[in-house]
Amino acid sequence: MKKQLLPVLLALTHSFAMAAGEPAPPPPFTLPNTEVQQIHAVKLNRDYELYVSLPNSYGSARKNYPVVFITDAPYAFPVAASISSFVARHSKALPEFILVGLSYAKGDTGEFSRRRDYTPTPYYGGGMTSDMPGKAPVFGEAEGYRRFLADEVFPFVAAHYRADMAHKVLAGHSYGSLFGSYVLLTEPDMFEGYILGSPSLWYGNRFLFDRERSFAATHKKLPARVYIGTGSYESLAPKNHPGDVRYNTENDMVADAADFAQALSSHHYAGLQLRNEVIAQENHLTVAPILLTHGLLWTLGDEKQ
C-alpha cells in the first residue's frame, strides 16, 4: 500500500535539499482520503494500480459504503473524487461512497491499455497506429479485463475496505463506457448501476447493437440502473452549419446513444431503470464531468426514483 508514502518521500527530498544547501521544492497538491493499491492481474499477467478515495466519514462511521468503479482513472479519478466529496458533503442527494479508480496497465500508455482492455472485439477499421514503439495496437480483450475485475479486483476491495459489494456502480466515458455497455450485456448483475458517458457505440460496426439483440432473445430481465449521456456537439454538424468544428465529423454519438436507449427500452426488461440525456453545447471532452455528476445522482442518489 502506498498510503502515507508521499509525505515520507517529501520529507526525504526536503532533507536532501537542505543538506545540499538548496531550498526544497514546494510540495504537490494531493487529494485527501486517497490511497493507491497495487494489484497483479494473474490471468492477464499484468500489473495495475487501484486508486481509492474513502468517504469523509469513513474513519468515524462504522458502516459499509456503496462502491463506484471508474475507468480511465488517471483522468477520471480526481474528478470523481472531487464530485463525491463536494456533492455528498453539501447535499443529501448523493450518499457517500467508496471510489475505486481503475488505472492503466503498468508499462503501457493510456491509449494502448484502454484500447486493449475496454474494447470487446478486434478493431474493424483502418488507420490505427500504436503510440508504443515496437508494439502493434491491440484491441478486443474486454472479456479478459471484465473477468479480472470480477475475480480479482472485487475480492481485493471487499477484503480491504468496508465496501457494500451489493451496491456497485461502473462509471466510464468513451471507450470506458463502451466497456460498461459490454459488461451490461454480458453479466448485467456484475454491477447494480452503469454510467455510460458518451459511449463509443460506433465501435466494431456497432457491435453492441448486435449484442443487445442477442441478449434480448434470451433474457427477460435486466435489473440495473443505467444512465446514458452525451453532449449535443457529439452529433454531426447540421446541414445549415456545414464544417462547424464544434461537432463530430465521423460518428453521430448522440444518435447512437438514442438508438441504444431505444433498443433497451423496446424490450421492456424487468428491473431496468434507464435514463438517456443530451447536454446542450458540450462536446466529447467537455461533457464528461457533467455526465459523471448526473450519472452518480441517477445510479446512487434520489434521481433514480
C-alpha positions in Angstrom: 0.0 0.0 0.0 1.2 3.5 -0.8 -0.8 5.1 2.0 1.1 7.9 3.6 4.1 7.2 1.2 4.1 10.7 -0.3 4.7 12.6 2.9 7.7 10.3 3.6 9.2 10.9 0.2 8.6 14.6 0.5 10.4 14.6 3.9 13.4 12.8 2.4 13.5 15.2 -0.5 13.4 18.1 1.8 16.2 16.7 4.0 18.5 16.0 1.0 17.8 19.5 -0.4 18.6 21.2 2.9 21.8 19.2 3.3 22.9 20.4 -0.1 22.1 24.0 0.8 19.3 24.2 -1.7 15.7 25.2 -1.0 13.2 22.3 -1.0 10.7 22.4 -3.9 7.1 23.2 -3.0 5.0 20.1 -2.2 2.5 18.9 -4.8 -1.2 19.1 -4.1 -2.7 15.7 -3.0 -6.3 14.6 -2.7 -7.3 13.9 0.9 -8.6 10.5 2.0 -6.9 8.7 -1.0 -4.5 5.9 -1.4 -3.0 3.7 -4.1 -3.1 -0.1 -4.0 -1.0 -2.4 -6.2 -2.7 -5.5 -7.8 -1.3 -8.1 -10.1 -3.8 -9.5 -12.7 -2.9 -13.1 -12.5 -4.6 -14.4 -15.6 -3.7 -11.3 -17.7 -0.1 -11.3 -16.3 -0.2 -7.5 -16.0 0.1 -5.1 -13.1 -2.4 -2.4 -12.3 -3.0 0.2 -9.6 -6.2 0.9 -7.9 -6.8 4.5 -6.8 -9.0 4.5 -3.8 -10.9 7.5 -2.3 -12.6 7.0 1.0 -15.7 8.9 2.2 -15.2 11.8 4.7 -17.0 9.8 7.4 -15.1 6.5 6.8 -12.9 6.9 9.8 -15.8 7.6 12.2 -18.8 5.8 10.9 -18.7 2.0 11.3 -20.8 1.1 8.2 -20.3 -0.2 4.7 -20.4 2.1 1.7 -21.5 1.7 -2.0 -18.6 1.4 -4.4 -18.1 3.2 -7.6 -15.6 1.8 -10.0 -14.4 4.3 -12.6 -12.3 3.6 -15.8 -9.6 5.8 -17.1 -8.5 6.6 -13.6 -5.6 9.0 -14.3 -8.1 11.5 -15.6 -11.4 10.5 -14.2 -10.5 9.6 -10.6 -9.6 13.1 -9.3 -12.7 14.5 -11.0 -15.0 11.8 -9.5 -13.3 12.1 -6.0 -13.9 15.9 -6.0 -17.5 15.5 -7.1 -18.1 12.9 -4.4 -16.6 15.0 -1.7 -18.3 18.2 -2.6 -21.8 17.0 -3.5 -22.0 14.3 -0.8 -20.7 16.7 1.8 -23.1 19.6 1.0 -26.2 17.7 -0.3 -28.3 14.7 0.7 -29.0 14.0 -2.9 -25.9 11.8 -3.2 -24.8 9.3 -0.5 -21.1 8.8 0.4 -19.4 6.0 -1.5 -16.0 4.4 -1.9 -14.4 5.3 -5.2 -12.1 2.9 -6.9 -10.2 4.2 -9.9 -9.1 1.6 -12.5 -5.7 2.6 -13.8 -4.0 1.6 -17.0 -1.6 -1.4 -17.0 1.9 -0.6 -15.8 4.3 -0.1 -18.6 1.6 0.7 -21.1 0.5 4.1 -22.3 -3.1 5.0 -21.5 -4.1 4.8 -25.2 -2.6 1.4 -25.6 -4.0 0.0 -22.4 -7.5 1.3 -22.9 -7.8 0.2 -26.5 -6.9 -3.3 -25.4 -8.8 -3.6 -22.1 -12.0 -1.7 -22.9 -12.9 -2.9 -26.4 -14.9 -6.1 -26.9 -13.8 -7.2 -30.4 -10.8 -6.8 -32.7 -10.8 -3.4 -34.4 -12.6 -3.5 -37.8 -11.5 0.0 -39.0 -8.2 1.1 -40.6 -5.5 3.6 -40.0 -4.9 2.8 -36.3 -1.3 3.1 -35.2 0.3 2.4 -31.8 1.8 5.1 -29.6 4.2 2.4 -28.1 7.2 1.9 -30.4 7.6 -1.7 -31.5 4.1 -2.7 -30.4 1.2 -3.0 -32.8 -2.1 -1.7 -31.4 -4.1 -4.4 -29.6 -7.9 -4.5 -29.3 -10.6 -6.8 -28.2 -9.6 -8.0 -24.7 -12.6 -6.6 -22.8 -13.8 -10.1 -21.6 -10.4 -10.8 -20.0 -10.4 -7.5 -18.3 -14.0 -8.0 -17.1 -13.0 -11.3 -15.5 -10.1 -9.6 -13.9 -12.4 -7.1 -12.2 -14.9 -9.8 -11.1 -12.4 -12.5 -10.0 -9.5 -10.4 -8.6 -10.4 -6.7 -8.1 -13.8 -7.3 -6.4 -12.4 -9.7 -3.8 -9.5 -7.4 -3.1 -11.8 -4.4 -2.5 -14.1 -6.5 -0.3 -11.1 -7.7 1.8 -9.5 -4.3 2.3 -12.4 -1.9 2.7 -15.9 -1.7 4.3 -17.5 -2.0 0.9 -21.1 -2.8 0.3 -20.4 -5.1 -2.7 -24.2 -5.5 -3.2 -24.2 -1.8 -4.4 -21.6 -1.3 -7.1 -21.6 1.2 -9.9 -19.4 1.1 -13.0 -18.7 4.6 -14.5 -17.0 5.2 -17.8 -16.6 7.6 -20.7 -16.0 7.0 -24.4 -14.1 3.6 -24.6 -14.7 3.3 -20.8 -18.4 3.2 -21.4 -18.1 1.0 -24.4 -16.7 -1.4 -21.9 -19.5 -0.7 -19.5 -22.1 -1.4 -22.2 -20.4 -4.7 -22.9 -20.5 -5.7 -19.3 -24.1 -4.7 -19.1 -25.0 -7.1 -21.9 -22.6 -9.8 -20.8 -23.0 -10.1 -17.0 -25.5 -7.4 -16.1 -25.7 -8.2 -12.4 -21.9 -7.7 -12.0 -22.9 -4.1 -11.2 -26.1 -2.6 -9.9 -25.6 0.7 -11.7 -24.0 1.8 -15.0 -22.9 5.3 -16.0 -22.3 5.2 -19.8 -20.9 8.6 -20.7 -20.5 9.3 -24.5 -20.3 5.5 -25.2 -18.3 4.6 -28.3 -21.2 2.6 -29.7 -19.9 3.0 -33.3 -17.1 0.6 -32.4 -16.8 -2.7 -34.3 -19.5 -1.8 -36.8 -22.0 -1.1 -33.9 -21.2 -4.5 -32.3 -23.1 -3.6 -29.1 -26.4 -3.3 -31.0 -25.9 -6.9 -32.3 -25.1 -7.9 -28.7 -28.3 -6.3 -27.4 -30.4 -8.1 -29.9 -28.8 -11.4 -28.9 -29.2 -10.6 -25.2 -32.9 -9.8 -25.7 -33.5 -13.1 -27.4 -32.6 -15.0 -24.2 -33.3 -12.6 -21.4 -36.4 -11.0 -20.0 -34.7 -9.3 -17.0 -32.1 -6.6 -16.9 -32.0 -5.5 -13.2 -29.8 -2.4 -13.4 -29.9 1.4 -13.2 -28.4 2.7 -16.4 -27.5 6.3 -17.2 -26.6 7.2 -20.8 -25.4 10.7 -21.6 -23.8 12.6 -24.5 -23.1 16.2 -25.4 -25.1 17.9 -28.1 -21.9 18.6 -30.1 -21.2 14.9 -30.3 -23.6 14.7 -33.2 -22.8 15.5 -36.8 -23.0 19.1 -37.9 -26.5 20.1 -39.1 -26.9 20.8 -42.8 -27.2 24.5 -42.2 -23.9 24.6 -40.3 -21.6 22.5 -42.5 -18.0 22.5 -41.3 -18.8 23.6 -37.8 -15.8 22.4 -35.9 -17.8 22.0 -32.7 -19.5 18.9 -34.0 -18.2 15.4 -34.7 -17.1 14.7 -38.2 -17.4 10.9 -38.4 -19.7 9.4 -35.8 -23.1 10.7 -34.5 -22.7 9.6 -30.9 -25.9 11.4 -29.9 -28.0 9.3 -32.4 -26.1 6.1 -31.4 -26.9 6.7 -27.7 -30.6 7.4 -28.5 -30.8 4.2 -30.7 -29.2 2.2 -27.9 -31.5 3.5 -25.3 -34.5 2.9 -27.6 -33.3 -0.7 -28.1 -33.1 -1.3 -24.4 -36.4 0.3 -23.7 -38.2 -1.6 -26.6 -37.6 -5.0 -24.9 -39.2 -3.9 -21.7 -36.7 -5.7 -19.5 -37.9 -6.3 -16.0 -35.9 -4.3 -13.4 -34.3 -1.9 -15.9 -34.2 1.8 -14.9 -32.9 3.8 -17.8 -32.2 7.4 -18.5 -30.8 8.9 -21.7 -29.7 12.6 -21.6 -28.2 15.1 -24.0 -26.3 18.0 -22.5 -26.6 21.1 -24.6 -23.5 22.9 -26.0 -21.0 20.3 -24.8 -18.6 18.2 -26.9 -16.9 14.8 -26.3 -14.3 16.2 -24.0 -16.1 18.9 -22.0 -19.2 16.9 -21.3 -17.5 14.1 -19.2 -17.7 15.8 -15.7 -21.3 16.8 -16.2 -22.3 13.3 -17.2 -20.5 11.8 -14.3 -22.3 14.0 -11.9 -25.7 13.3 -13.4 -24.9 9.6 -13.6 -23.9 9.4 -10.0 -27.2 11.1 -9.0 -29.1 8.7 -11.2 -27.5 5.5 -10.1 -26.9 6.2 -6.4 -29.0 9.3 -5.5 -32.5 10.5 -5.3 -32.9 11.0 -9.0 -33.3 7.2 -9.6 -36.8 7.4 -8.0 
